[in-house]
């Protein structure tokens, strides 16, 4: 019985992740997650790795050039160009070396968040 409940929970989470972006499409969102460069963020599957991603890595030229995004619920939502610019400034001014938890506000279109506000949590 526990095994069935666990399977159902996993299916519900997976289904929620595929449905949530379509329900949020075009609506203003406030998201809390980890700030990552897109190059590294696309490779991260484990939320613990997102938490441990370093500011130094995110500011490396090749990582920064890929743009930035927010890691939420096991997936990376990319920022638009203006949002990536805000993210770069935030990273440059942050005192944190890792665990770059942020709150992003904006409008979602597909997997791209048009950022209106970005701040450290």
RATASUL-V174312 format. One record per helix or strand of 2 or more residues. SS is the DSSP state (H for helix, E for strand). FROM is the first residue (numbers start at 0). TO is the last residue. If there is no record, write none. Layout:
SS,FROM,TO
SS,FROM,TO
//
This chain:
H,1,23
E,27,36
H,37,40
H,46,51
H,54,57
H,60,64
E,67,71
E,74,78
H,80,92
E,100,108
E,111,119
//
